[in-house]
Amino acid sequence: MNKRLKRAGAILLCAGMLLSSAAYAKSRDDAQNISAEEAFKAKAMENIGHGKKVYFASPMFNHAEKEFNLEIVKVLEEFGYQVFLPQRDGIEAAKLEGKTEEELIQMIFSLDVQEVKKADIVFMNIDGRVPDEGACVELGIAYGSGKRCYGLKTDTHSVELGLDMNPMISGCMIKLFQNFDGEKLKEEIRQYLSENEL
């Protein structure tokens, strides 16, 4: 009986050591991931105020979206930012006539990726039930390249229970401007830019 108790105690002790070792390794990995993330954001923050080229990533599939994009871009340009807005500065519709779908995809993709890489900042409109897929790719390219990323949201849709947006999107942002009133949101951006640089 004594031997069984000792053996059971040893097994429990070993199991406890393994569990605590695994928990320590996981917490160390989590800490390293958080440290790496904080280091990445700190590096992006170091560049604040350096470079004023902005790529404006946004849905642009109807008149209202296009008009709102232009209004926000106008605010950024008031403060001296040079903004590439695909709907305005991208490939002209006339140049797309007579092209195959494959040619159109390659032209648009190449231009937009090139402009994201040239930019210092990506400013993303996150409105919609889910953010625009193309804008998400542009944000990912920008974030992975160490660009400074900002966002805006006027939409009341939520993508996850208890969260206003997907953490994989908001986690890329240095700052997110959020107001359900588009006019107030523009004023908030103006106020921020009067006191800070992107």
VEXDRENPA-991250 format. One record per atom (N, C-alpha, C): x, y, z. Coordinates in steps of 0.001 Angstrom, whole numbers. Layout:
BEGIN
{{X Y Z}},
...
END
This chain:
BEGIN
{{832 -1193 0}},
{{0 0 0}},
{{870 1247 0}},
{{1927 1205 836}},
{{2850 2330 921}},
{{3525 2601 -424}},
{{3945 1487 -1096}},
{{4609 1624 -2388}},
{{3650 2224 -3414}},
{{2390 1778 -3387}},
{{1404 2311 -4322}},
{{1186 3805 -4106}},
{{1083 4209 -2847}},
{{911 5629 -2536}},
{{2110 6440 -3011}},
{{3312 5900 -2792}},
{{4520 6604 -3227}},
{{4555 6705 -4746}},
{{4201 5596 -5416}},
{{4201 5593 -6886}},
{{3156 6590 -7413}},
{{1954 6601 -6827}},
{{903 7532 -7242}},
{{1348 8967 -6988}},
{{2003 9172 -5854}},
{{2508 10515 -5530}},
{{3562 10951 -6541}},
{{4448 10046 -6928}},
{{5498 10360 -7904}},
{{4884 10682 -9267}},
{{3863 9872 -9635}},
{{3195 10114 -10919}},
{{2521 11484 -10908}},
{{1833 11792 -9808}},
{{1175 13097 -9712}},
{{2193 14238 -9726}},
{{3300 14034 -9051}},
{{4354 15049 -9028}},
{{4906 15287 -10439}},
{{5175 14185 -11164}},
{{5682 14294 -12542}},
{{4661 14994 -13442}},
{{3387 14603 -13285}},
{{2340 15222 -14111}},
{{2246 16712 -13817}},
{{2332 17043 -12531}},
{{2287 18462 -12145}},
{{3459 19237 -12723}},
{{4651 18618 -12686}},
{{5838 19272 -13236}},
{{5696 19467 -14749}},
{{5177 18436 -15425}},
{{4985 18551 -16878}},
{{3985 19652 -17215}},
{{2872 19676 -16474}},
{{1869 20706 -16724}},
{{2408 22100 -16456}},
{{3128 22253 -15354}},
{{3651 23586 -15047}},
{{4735 23973 -16045}},
{{5510 22982 -16507}},
{{6524 23250 -17533}},
{{5866 23684 -18840}},
{{4780 22991 -19217}},
{{4055 23346 -20437}},
{{3421 24729 -20293}},
{{2862 25019 -19118}},
{{2242 26330 -18886}},
{{3297 27429 -18944}},
{{4489 27152 -18376}},
{{5577 28131 -18425}},
{{6013 28381 -19867}},
{{6153 27299 -20629}},
{{6572 27436 -22035}},
{{5536 28231 -22817}},
{{4241 27932 -22570}},
{{3189 28661 -23274}},
{{3201 30126 -22887}},
{{3342 30415 -21587}},
{{3345 31820 -21164}},
{{4575 32539 -21712}},
{{5702 31817 -21804}},
{{6915 32412 -22370}},
{{6706 32700 -23859}},
{{6091 31739 -24575}},
{{5800 31952 -26000}},
{{4838 33116 -26189}},
{{3788 33160 -25318}},
{{2836 34268 -25399}},
{{3539 35593 -25144}},
{{4412 35624 -24149}},
{{5159 36845 -23832}},
{{6054 37244 -24996}},
{{6703 36249 -25639}},
{{7556 36554 -26785}},
{{6723 37096 -27941}},
{{5532 36502 -28170}},
{{4660 36998 -29239}},
{{4212 38420 -28956}},
{{3820 38678 -27688}},
{{3404 40026 -27319}},
{{4581 40983 -27456}},
{{5778 40556 -27005}},
{{6960 41401 -27125}},
{{7277 41701 -28579}},
{{7169 40703 -29435}},
{{7433 40907 -30861}},
{{6415 41883 -31444}},
{{5150 41729 -31046}},
{{4097 42624 -31523}},
{{4338 44051 -31031}},
{{4694 44181 -29752}},
{{4966 45510 -29200}},
{{6173 46138 -29880}},
{{7188 45334 -30170}},
{{8382 45837 -30860}},
{{8020 46317 -32259}},
{{7162 45557 -32942}},
{{6735 45940 -34294}},
{{5997 47274 -34253}},
{{5057 47399 -33300}},
{{4298 48650 -33202}},
{{5206 49805 -32788}},
{{6170 49533 -31896}},
{{7114 50582 -31489}},
{{7930 51058 -32679}},
{{8335 50115 -33544}},
{{9099 50478 -34746}},
{{8248 51357 -35659}},
{{6976 50992 -35815}},
{{6079 51810 -36635}},
{{5908 53191 -36016}},
{{5792 53238 -34693}},
{{5614 54519 -34007}},
{{6845 55415 -34158}},
{{8031 54815 -34249}},
{{9258 55596 -34443}},
{{9194 56404 -35724}},
{{8496 55871 -36716}},
{{8432 56518 -38021}},
{{7324 57554 -38129}},
{{6566 57763 -37077}},
{{5480 58728 -37150}},
{{6064 60099 -37470}},
{{5438 60751 -38433}},
{{5922 62060 -38848}},
{{6932 61982 -39964}},
{{7372 60804 -40348}},
{{8315 60632 -41442}},
{{7556 60109 -42654}},
{{7456 60932 -43638}},
{{6764 60516 -44860}},
{{5288 60796 -44771}},
{{4752 61424 -45800}},
{{3348 61819 -45791}},
{{2578 61226 -46960}},
{{3095 60123 -47531}},
{{2375 59474 -48620}},
{{1388 58479 -48031}},
{{128 58652 -48387}},
{{-952 57831 -47830}},
{{-1595 57018 -48951}},
{{-1804 55749 -48683}},
{{-2635 54907 -49550}},
{{-3965 54769 -48843}},
{{-5066 55172 -49507}},
{{-6386 55109 -48900}},
{{-7089 53839 -49357}},
{{-7206 52876 -48461}},
{{-7823 51572 -48759}},
{{-9281 51619 -48339}},
{{-10170 51286 -49286}},
{{-11583 51450 -48975}},
{{-12461 50740 -49993}},
{{-13692 50388 -49584}},
{{-14650 49935 -50596}},
{{-15020 51119 -51485}},
{{-15302 50845 -52732}},
{{-15667 51923 -53672}},
{{-16624 51379 -54725}},
{{-17704 50808 -54245}},
{{-18615 50103 -55136}},
{{-19936 50825 -55387}},
{{-20129 51977 -54742}},
{{-21328 52750 -55024}},
{{-21036 54234 -54806}},
{{-21975 55060 -55202}},
{{-21785 56509 -55159}},
{{-21505 56996 -53725}},
{{-22280 56501 -52762}},
{{-22113 56951 -51373}},
{{-20717 56620 -50852}},
{{-20233 55417 -51119}},
{{-18885 55042 -50669}},
{{-17835 55942 -51304}},
{{-17955 56158 -52608}},
{{-16976 56984 -53312}},
{{-16980 58421 -52803}},
{{-18169 58969 -52566}},
{{-18265 60346 -52064}},
{{-17637 60470 -50676}},
{{-17928 59506 -49797}},
{{-17369 59557 -48447}},
{{-15839 59413 -48485}},
{{-15333 58525 -49339}},
{{-13875 58381 -49495}},
{{-13255 59723 -49872}},
{{-13864 60414 -50846}},
{{-13337 61709 -51288}},
{{-13348 62744 -50166}},
{{-14390 62717 -49342}},
{{-14474 63669 -48231}},
{{-13356 63439 -47213}},
{{-13090 62174 -46885}},
{{-12027 61875 -45921}},
{{-10660 62212 -46523}},
{{-10463 61865 -47786}},
{{-9190 62171 -48458}},
{{-8948 63676 -48478}},
{{-10005 64461 -48699}},
{{-9875 65917 -48695}},
{{-9350 66410 -47345}},
{{-9838 65829 -46249}},
{{-9355 66208 -44914}},
{{-7861 65897 -44791}},
{{-7461 64705 -45214}},
{{-6041 64344 -45136}},
{{-5190 65297 -45977}},
{{-5681 65636 -47160}},
{{-4919 66519 -48051}},
{{-4852 67943 -47516}},
{{-5859 68370 -46752}},
{{-5818 69690 -46108}},
{{-4598 69824 -45201}},
{{-4160 68690 -44643}},
{{-3032 68702 -43721}},
{{-1716 68286 -44386}},
{{-1683 68339 -45699}},
{{-436 68134 -46426}},
{{-94 66700 -46770}},
{{-1013 65770 -46585}},
{{-750 64379 -46952}},
{{-999 64184 -48448}},
{{-116 63422 -49097}},
{{-279 63103 -50517}},
{{-964 61740 -50579}},
{{-2209 61751 -51015}},
{{-3045 60555 -50914}},
{{-3247 59910 -52284}},
{{-3010 58602 -52317}},
{{-3385 57802 -53489}},
{{-4722 57176 -53173}},
{{-5740 57579 -53918}},
{{-7096 57042 -53770}},
{{-7403 56265 -55039}},
{{-7468 54936 -54966}},
{{-7625 54128 -56180}},
{{-8760 54564 -57103}},
{{-9908 54962 -56545}},
{{-11029 55346 -57398}},
{{-10731 56617 -58183}},
{{-9819 57437 -57684}},
{{-9485 58699 -58321}},
{{-8149 58632 -59068}},
{{-7189 57943 -58473}},
{{-5816 57963 -58986}},
{{-5385 56657 -59632}},
{{-6281 55666 -59633}},
{{-5947 54367 -60204}},
{{-6073 54355 -61714}},
{{-6220 53185 -62248}},
{{-6294 53012 -63696}},
{{-7589 53613 -64229}},
{{-7476 54423 -65260}},
{{-8651 55049 -65853}},
{{-9525 53987 -66532}},
{{-10814 54179 -66420}},
{{-11758 53214 -66999}},
{{-11530 53025 -68497}},
{{-11170 54094 -69193}},
{{-10959 54010 -70649}},
{{-9838 53040 -71000}},
{{-8849 52951 -70116}},
{{-7721 52052 -70375}},
{{-8099 50584 -70180}},
{{-9249 50344 -69573}},
{{-9658 48971 -69280}},
{{-10461 48337 -70415}},
{{-10916 49151 -71350}},
{{-11731 48622 -72447}},
{{-10903 47687 -73321}},
{{-11515 46577 -73698}},
{{-10846 45632 -74580}},
{{-9854 44713 -73890}},
{{-9741 44783 -72568}},
{{-8812 43927 -71827}},
{{-9537 42661 -71369}},
{{-8794 41582 -71267}},
{{-9374 40352 -70725}},
{{-9466 40486 -69211}},
{{-10246 39599 -68610}},
{{-10364 39627 -67137}},
{{-8994 39427 -66495}},
{{-8201 38530 -67030}},
{{-6864 38266 -66488}},
{{-5987 39514 -66579}},
{{-6073 40224 -67702}},
{{-5283 41453 -67863}},
{{-5738 42528 -66878}},
{{-7048 42648 -66687}},
{{-7585 43630 -65742}},
{{-7107 43338 -64325}},
{{-7189 42073 -63933}},
{{-6755 41673 -62587}},
{{-5294 42029 -62387}},
{{-4457 41680 -63351}},
{{-3024 41928 -63224}},
{{-2715 43424 -63173}},
{{-3398 44218 -64019}},
{{-3161 45667 -64034}},
{{-3529 46302 -62693}},
{{-4715 45981 -62204}},
{{-5196 46592 -60961}},
{{-4363 46113 -59779}},
{{-4113 44807 -59710}},
{{-3336 44250 -58608}},
{{-1935 44864 -58571}},
{{-1267 44902 -59706}},
{{107 45412 -59758}},
{{172 46872 -59334}},
{{-748 47684 -59847}},
{{-740 49108 -59505}},
{{-995 49317 -58021}},
{{-2014 48653 -57486}},
{{-2364 48878 -56083}},
{{-1272 48384 -55143}},
{{-673 47231 -55434}},
{{423 46736 -54587}},
{{1605 47699 -54647}},
{{1917 48177 -55828}},
{{3025 49127 -55992}},
{{2764 50400 -55183}},
{{1537 50898 -55216}},
{{1207 52127 -54486}},
{{1212 51910 -52975}},
{{774 50736 -52517}},
{{855 50437 -51080}},
{{2317 50440 -50646}},
{{3181 49830 -51440}},
{{4605 49750 -51093}},
{{5269 51125 -51111}},
{{4809 52032 -51969}},
{{5379 53374 -52041}},
{{4911 54263 -50890}},
{{3767 53907 -50305}},
{{3168 54742 -49261}},
{{3937 54620 -47940}},
{{3802 55647 -47125}},
{{4323 55619 -45751}},
{{3235 55164 -44790}},
{{2000 55420 -45188}},
{{835 55218 -44322}},
{{-277 54562 -45131}},
{{-992 53642 -44514}},
{{-2238 53151 -45102}},
{{-3366 53582 -44176}},
{{-4357 54209 -44777}},
{{-5534 54677 -44046}},
{{-6706 53886 -44593}},
{{-7357 53106 -43746}},
{{-8358 52151 -44218}},
{{-9755 52495 -43713}},
{{-10708 52511 -44629}},
{{-12119 52635 -44285}},
{{-12635 51221 -44003}},
{{-13069 50984 -42767}},
{{-13447 49641 -42327}},
{{-14962 49428 -42368}},
{{-15697 50388 -42891}},
{{-17154 50266 -42932}},
{{-17597 49042 -43726}},
{{-18769 48538 -43364}},
{{-19350 47375 -44033}},
{{-19608 46273 -43027}},
{{-20477 45333 -43397}},
{{-20726 44194 -42498}},
{{-19415 43477 -42200}},
{{-18581 43344 -43218}},
{{-17190 42922 -43053}},
{{-16360 43911 -43858}},
{{-15124 44181 -43458}},
{{-14303 45115 -44234}},
{{-14088 44602 -45659}},
{{-13901 45531 -46576}},
{{-13671 45188 -47979}},
{{-12468 44255 -48106}},
{{-12629 43179 -48884}},
{{-11571 42157 -49008}},
{{-10283 42735 -49577}},
{{-10412 43568 -50628}},
{{-9221 44165 -51226}},
{{-8493 45066 -50250}},
{{-9263 45858 -49496}},
{{-8657 46752 -48503}},
{{-7950 45945 -47409}},
{{-8515 44783 -47054}},
{{-7859 43920 -46053}},
{{-6511 43417 -46565}},
{{-6448 43042 -47833}},
{{-5169 42597 -48409}},
{{-4176 43748 -48394}},
{{-4642 44940 -48772}},
{{-3757 46111 -48773}},
{{-3251 46411 -47365}},
{{-4132 46301 -46379}},
{{-3728 46509 -44988}},
{{-2681 45480 -44578}},
{{-2889 44215 -44948}},
{{-1932 43162 -44601}},
{{-568 43409 -45222}},
{{-547 43824 -46484}},
{{731 44137 -47147}},
{{1409 45291 -46411}},
{{633 46318 -46088}},
{{1185 47497 -45413}},
{{1724 47142 -44034}},
{{921 46440 -43250}},
{{1339 46088 -41886}},
{{2586 45207 -41916}},
{{2589 44225 -42822}},
{{3740 43333 -42934}},
{{4994 44035 -43421}},
{{4825 45198 -44060}},
{{5963 45971 -44560}},
{{6391 47052 -43578}},
{{5740 47108 -42423}},
{{6114 48089 -41410}},
{{5550 49481 -41654}},
{{4486 49575 -42452}},
{{3852 50877 -42697}},
{{3023 51272 -41486}},
{{2793 52556 -41342}},
{{1915 53054 -40291}},
{{475 52895 -40778}},
{{-370 52279 -39971}},
{{-1736 51954 -40391}},
{{-2760 52618 -39478}},
{{-3728 53247 -40104}},
{{-4823 53915 -39410}},
{{-6134 53450 -40023}},
{{-7205 53615 -39271}},
{{-8497 53206 -39791}},
{{-9599 54142 -39368}},
{{-10726 54007 -40051}},
{{-11922 54748 -39667}},
{{-13114 53821 -39791}},
{{-14117 54096 -38957}},
{{-15330 53272 -38980}},
{{-16513 54136 -38577}},
{{-17533 54156 -39440}},
{{-18783 54854 -39108}},
{{-19945 53878 -39031}},
{{-19683 52627 -39346}},
{{-20718 51602 -39483}},
{{-21038 50970 -38126}},
{{-22307 50638 -37910}},
{{-22704 50015 -36648}},
{{-22655 48495 -36696}},
{{-22348 47916 -37865}},
{{-22222 46456 -37940}},
{{-21078 45981 -37045}},
{{-21253 44824 -36431}},
{{-20174 44196 -35666}},
{{-19895 42837 -36274}},
{{-18634 42440 -36268}},
{{-18288 41163 -36885}},
{{-18161 40031 -35878}},
{{-17972 40364 -34611}},
{{-17832 39307 -33611}},
{{-18565 39712 -32342}},
{{-19149 38759 -31676}},
{{-19887 39013 -30448}},
{{-18979 39680 -29421}},
{{-19381 40838 -28932}},
{{-18622 41525 -27903}},
{{-17463 42349 -28437}},
{{-17177 42262 -29726}},
{{-16103 43057 -30315}},
{{-16698 43860 -31450}},
{{-16249 45088 -31609}},
{{-16800 45898 -32675}},
{{-16181 45549 -34023}},
{{-14988 44947 -34003}},
{{-14395 44516 -35259}},
{{-13386 43414 -35012}},
{{-13009 42771 -36074}},
{{-12071 41661 -35998}},
{{-10723 42141 -35452}},
{{-10187 41498 -34416}},
{{-8905 41925 -33844}},
{{-7742 41843 -34837}},
{{-7871 41012 -35873}},
{{-6803 40925 -36873}},
{{-6763 42178 -37743}},
{{-7845 42936 -37759}},
{{-7873 44219 -38470}},
{{-7465 45333 -37513}},
{{-8185 45443 -36391}},
{{-7902 46540 -35452}},
{{-6506 46420 -34854}},
{{-5981 45196 -34760}},
{{-4632 45010 -34212}},
{{-3536 45626 -35068}},
{{-3823 45867 -36332}},
{{-2844 46494 -37238}},
{{-2787 48003 -37071}},
{{-3806 48572 -36445}},
{{-3972 50023 -36431}},
{{-3221 50707 -35299}},
{{-2538 51788 -35643}},
{{-1974 52665 -34609}},
{{-3123 53408 -33942}},
{{-4074 53841 -34760}},
{{-5253 54538 -34226}},
{{-6443 54246 -35133}},
{{-7592 54107 -34500}},
{{-8842 53905 -35217}},
{{-9776 55060 -34868}},
{{-10232 55784 -35889}},
{{-11204 56852 -35699}},
{{-12580 56217 -35862}},
{{-13438 56400 -34854}},
{{-14730 55720 -34889}},
{{-15832 56641 -34401}},
{{-16798 56879 -35275}},
{{-17965 57669 -34905}},
{{-19061 57316 -35897}},
{{-20263 57068 -35417}},
{{-21349 56682 -36309}},
{{-21864 57865 -37134}},
{{-21459 59070 -36762}},
{{-21810 60275 -37510}},
{{-20612 60663 -38373}},
{{-20762 60545 -39703}},
{{-19656 60813 -40614}},
{{-19100 62213 -40507}},
{{-19973 63217 -40278}},
{{-19497 64602 -40153}},
{{-18658 64768 -38890}},
{{-19119 64166 -37791}},
{{-18347 64248 -36545}},
{{-17021 63504 -36678}},
{{-17040 62402 -37404}},
{{-15809 61642 -37621}},
{{-14781 62491 -38372}},
{{-15229 63206 -39399}},
{{-14311 64077 -40149}},
{{-13718 65142 -39229}},
{{-14546 65695 -38349}},
{{-14041 66707 -37407}},
{{-13040 66102 -36424}},
{{-13290 64872 -35997}},
{{-12340 64199 -35089}},
{{-10991 63995 -35774}},
{{-11034 63629 -37050}},
{{-9784 63450 -37795}},
{{-9067 64789 -37932}},
{{-9822 65850 -38263}},
{{-9223 67192 -38357}},
{{-8577 67598 -37033}},
{{-9305 67374 -35938}},
{{-8779 67730 -34615}},
{{-7505 66972 -34310}},
{{-7499 65675 -34605}},
{{-6307 64861 -34363}},
{{-5144 65376 -35199}},
{{-5379 65650 -36472}},
{{-4293 66090 -37354}},
{{-3803 67493 -37020}},
{{-4622 68278 -36371}},
{{-4171 69615 -35954}},
{{-3193 69518 -34778}},
{{-3198 68375 -34083}},
{{-2332 68199 -32911}},
{{-1273 67132 -33101}},
{{-1440 66263 -34091}},
{{-542 65107 -34282}},
{{-270 64894 -35767}},
{{785 64150 -36040}},
{{1023 63673 -37390}},
{{719 62187 -37429}},
{{287 61719 -38588}},
{{37 60287 -38738}},
{{1374 59547 -38716}},
END
